[in-house]
């Protein structure tokens, strides 16, 4: 276990992708398994060590992938790197609707009710139709690689993480465990039908009781 002390460069080495293309998912959880606090937002449970790694992973990423529900709930604005919203209904979150062309991409399906509206809003080249009823996440990863995005960061939410694991697309899970317990009925970091994906612990970092782990899939 490593302590989060030292120059920023050391932490960059800790979290550097071992190869590209590489898709990692970054999540946060309380010790008793809640992915949010009572407010339903991750901001209600995360802390400075988590924010530190959160910001670093965004700096390292070529693009950020996020589920539409999480983007809406967390109030995602356009980011400094291209943002890829995954939505089976082709719904573009409100705060991302005024982004510069090419800053927001949408991954959706052929039967999506909002498909044509999304094309009008974002431009046809920025709307990726990947499957008829379910988003083909392996196809999404390849489409992003084809656009030159080798270091891909996903920030959830729980449904998307579950599907990435189920479809064998996630290479890495980064999860912060904050030293809190909140009880309640909050979501876990995965949600949906059962999956069973073995992970290998690569790194465990500790700062002020917060544990930041990297697990590789497969």
Beta strands, then each sheet from edge to edge (+ up, - down):
strand 1: 2-3
strand 2: 22-30
strand 3: 63-67
strand 4: 82-86
strand 5: 104-108
strand 6: 127-129
strand 7: 151-154
strand 8: 172-178
strand 9: 199-207
strand 10: 210-217
sheet 1: 1+ 9+ 10- 8+ 2+ 7+ 3+ 4+ 5+ 6+
end
